[in-house]
Amino acid sequence: MKNILKAMKPIYISTDDHRILAKTVNELLRSGDKVPSSIQKLRDELKRAVILNPSGISPKTVVLNASVQLRDLKTDELEEWILTMPNDANSDQKRISVLAPVGTAILGFSEGDEIEWEMPNGTRTLKIEKVQHGAFAADDISRLLYG
């Protein structure tokens, strides 16, 4: 049962996020290096995404720099992550890359959605409990302003 729920429900991505992610994917594909499967999966997700103006994206939809609470439906464990670009990922600060399996899995889904996704350690079924946009932006701006 590989990525079945992902294939059945559309995902929603803003034009801004789509532009950034497509550029990143294309640069990695053109690099000539062996392309990790995570890049292929993200590329596939971008191809099937419904692309909307940023104002058309629900505040309950997972976008770049959003904080996301995820419940593992098998273990009932609750995790919270901020979805970021690869360069901003930092597990100590609970920032997960959009190229990580969980990051790619949740992109474009909304609160209440359940996602089944193949991870390196097996298939996980996750429920998106809560989404908060702009969780990383304030920190990002502070870093730019104050170093």
C-alpha positions in Angstrom: 0.0 0.0 0.0 2.5 2.6 -1.1 1.5 6.2 -0.9 -2.2 5.4 -1.6 -3.7 8.2 0.3 -1.4 10.7 -1.4 -2.6 9.5 -4.8 -6.3 9.9 -4.1 -6.4 13.4 -2.6 -5.2 16.5 -4.3 -2.5 18.7 -2.6 -2.5 22.5 -2.7 0.7 24.5 -3.1 1.1 28.2 -3.5 2.6 29.7 -6.6 5.5 31.0 -4.4 6.2 27.6 -2.8 5.8 25.8 -6.1 8.3 28.1 -7.8 10.9 27.7 -5.1 10.5 23.9 -4.9 10.5 23.4 -8.7 13.7 25.4 -9.0 15.3 23.4 -6.3 14.3 20.1 -7.8 15.4 21.2 -11.3 18.8 22.3 -10.0 19.3 19.0 -8.2 18.3 17.0 -11.3 20.6 19.0 -13.5 23.6 18.7 -11.1 24.5 15.4 -12.8 24.8 13.7 -9.4 22.8 10.5 -8.6 19.3 11.8 -7.8 18.0 10.6 -4.5 14.5 9.1 -4.4 13.3 12.0 -2.2 13.9 14.4 -5.1 11.9 12.2 -7.5 9.0 12.0 -4.9 8.9 15.7 -4.5 9.0 16.2 -8.2 6.0 13.8 -8.6 4.1 15.7 -5.9 4.8 19.1 -7.6 3.4 17.6 -10.9 0.1 16.6 -9.3 -0.3 19.7 -7.1 -3.1 22.2 -7.5 -1.2 25.5 -7.7 -3.0 28.5 -6.1 -2.2 32.1 -5.4 -0.8 32.4 -1.8 -4.1 34.1 -0.8 -6.0 31.1 -2.0 -4.2 28.7 0.3 -6.1 27.8 3.4 -4.4 28.6 6.7 -4.9 25.0 7.6 -2.8 23.7 4.7 0.8 22.6 5.1 3.1 25.1 3.3 6.8 25.9 3.6 7.7 27.4 6.9 4.5 26.2 8.6 4.5 24.5 12.0 2.7 21.1 11.8 1.5 18.8 14.5 1.4 15.2 13.3 -0.1 12.2 15.1 1.3 8.8 14.3 -1.9 6.7 14.1 -0.1 3.5 15.0 1.7 4.7 18.1 -0.5 7.7 19.0 2.8 9.7 19.2 2.4 13.5 18.6 5.2 15.3 16.8 5.6 18.9 15.9 7.8 20.1 13.0 8.4 23.2 11.0 8.5 22.4 7.3 11.6 24.1 5.7 13.9 24.1 2.7 16.8 21.7 3.1 19.3 24.4 4.1 17.1 25.4 7.0 16.4 21.9 8.4 17.6 21.3 11.9 16.3 18.4 13.9 17.4 20.0 17.2 15.1 23.0 16.4 12.3 20.7 15.1 12.8 21.9 11.5 12.3 19.2 8.9 13.3 19.5 5.3 10.7 19.3 2.5 13.0 16.6 1.0 12.7 14.4 4.1 10.1 11.6 3.6 7.8 13.2 6.2 8.3 16.6 4.7 7.4 15.5 1.3 4.5 13.5 2.6 2.7 16.4 4.4 3.3 19.1 1.9 0.0 20.5 0.6 -2.3 18.5 2.9 -4.5 20.1 5.6 -5.6 19.7 9.2 -7.6 16.5 9.6 -6.0 14.8 6.6 -4.6 11.3 7.2 -1.6 10.3 5.0 0.0 6.9 4.5 3.6 7.2 3.3 6.5 4.9 2.9 9.4 5.9 5.2 12.8 4.3 5.4 11.7 2.3 8.5 8.3 1.2 7.0 5.0 2.7 6.2 3.6 5.3 8.5 0.0 6.6 8.8 0.0 10.2 10.0 -2.8 12.6 10.8 -2.3 16.3 10.5 -3.6 17.7 13.8 -2.7 21.4 13.5 -1.1 23.8 11.1 0.3 27.3 11.8 1.6 29.3 8.9 4.7 31.5 9.2 6.2 29.6 12.1 9.7 29.9 10.7 9.4 33.3 8.9 9.7 35.4 12.1 12.9 33.5 13.1 14.2 33.9 9.5 13.6 37.6 9.5 15.3 38.0 12.9 18.3 36.1 11.7 18.6 38.4 8.6 18.2 41.6 10.7 20.2 40.7 13.8 22.6 38.0 12.6 
